[in-house]
Amino acid sequence: MSDRLVVFRQWIKEQGLKTTAQREDIAQAFFSTNRHISVEELYGEVRRLNPRVGYATVYRTMKLLKECGLAAERHFADGQARFENVEAERHHDHIICDRCGRIVEFIQPQIEQLQEAVAQRFGFVATNHKMEIYGICKECREGKSERMEQDHSAPRDPFLVVGRPSV
């Protein structure tokens, strides 16, 4: 059993809620993802494990995972809510392809330093930020993209890419 599932179980108990097999199946499926996943996509994956799980149960469980801090909800340009696993203090930014929907997470220390400098310049103490860069990926520009059917490896230098590209 994963540590994250133990944390979720404990949080559920503290909230006075019941731990159910369906919630655990949903949580396990979510924790095993390494991409930004919509409720619809997660529902499809969970149904393979447990055909009795309903869409509303997946939606409510994702809300619980978000409330307990194990999931973050993101809204990109397509407007669809997507969830990603939250790992302690691992801030990252996103670059998103307007055509195929590919999402790449990256860490770039120079960008972080510049954002801090801008906040200081205007008399702010930065507490949080969200950066999303939109554009057209190389595969789409070259006509090679098939809506993320293939793994698109992002350049490794000078940016540290975290996670796998996702749709």
N, C-alpha and C positions, 0 to 999 in steps of 0.2 A: 504494500500500500504506500502511495506517495505521501510525502510530508504535507503537500498542499491539500490532499484529501483529508488528512488528519486535522489540519487547520480549519477546513471547511466544516467538517463534522462538529468540531468544538464550537465554532461560531454559530452553527445552526442550533446546537443545544443551548447556548447562552441566550439565543433569541427566543427560546421556548418553542421552537419548531421541531418537527419530526424529521429524523433522518430516514429517507426512503431509498429503496433500491433504484427507483427511477432517477432521483436527484443524483445519486452516486454515479450511475451510468453516464448521465449528462456531464457531471463534473469531470469524470475520468476521460471522456471523449474530448472535452474542452482542453484539459490539461495536456493531452497528448498532441494537440495541434501546435504547429510552429508557424502559424500564419494568422492574418486578420480574417476572422470567420464571421459570417452573418448567422443569425438565428436559423434562417432557412437551410444554410449549408450544414450547420451543426445538427439540426433536426434530421437531415438526411443521413448523416453519419451515425447518429444515435439509434435511428430506426433499424440500422443493420445489426446493432447489438441487442436491442430490445424493441421489437415491433409494437409493443403496447404503449410506448411513450408518445404523448400527444404534443402538438406544437405549442400549446399554451404552457405546458409543463416546462418545456425547453426555455421558453421566453421568461417565465417566472424564475427558473433556476439561474439563468444568466443575470437577471436582476439581483438575485441574492449574492451571486459570485462578485458582482460589481460592488454591492453594498459592503461586503466583507473585505474588499480590497484585493481580491485575487484576479479580477478581470477589469480591464479598462474599456470603456465604450468610445469608439472613434466614429466620426462622421466625415467622410471624405466628399469630394465633389459630386459623386453619384447619389449622395443623400441617404444611402443605405447605412444603417447602423452596423458596425463591425466590431468585434471584440478581440482583444489580444490579452495574452497572459501577462500579468504584472509580476515582474521580478523586482525585488527590493532595490530601490535607488539606482535603477538602470535607465536613466533618461536617454531617449533617442529621438531623432527626427525622422521624417518620412519624405520620400520622393515617389510620386505617383504618375503613371503613364495615363494620359487622357484617352488614349485609344483602347488599350487592352486591359487597363485597370491594374496592372502590375504595381505592387507596393514594395518598396525597399526601405528597410529601416537602416539608419546610419548614425554614427557618432562622429562628430568633427569638432575637436577641441577649440579650434580657432573661431568657429561660429559661436560656440558657447562663450568664449572670452569677449567677442565683439558684442554679444547681447548684454553681457554684464556691463561693459563700458558704456553702451547706449543708455541703459537704465541709470547708471551713476551720473552720466552727463545731464540727464533730465531730473535728477534728484530722487530717483526711485530706488527701492531695494527690490530686486526681482524675486518673486516668490514662485513663479511658475511660468512656463511658456509652451506654446505648441507651434511647431514649424512644419509646414507642408509645402513642398515644391512640386509644381505640376509641369509636365512636359510630355514629350513623345520619346519613348525608349528607342534604343538603337534597332532592336528587332522590328518594331513597327515601322520605323523610318525606312528600313531595308525590305519591308514586306515579308518578314520571316515569322512574325508573331501569330500564334494560333490560340489566342486568349488564354495564355499561360498553360498550354498543354505541355510545354517543355519548361525545364528549369533554366531561367535566365540568370547567369552569374553576373553580379555587378562588379565593377572595377574595385580592386582592393586598395589602391593607393590614390590619393593620400587619405582617403576616408576609411574608417573602420566600419564595415557593414555588419550589422547584427541581425540575426534571424535570417530566414530565407525569404526571398521575394514571394509575395502572395498577391492574390486577387481579392 
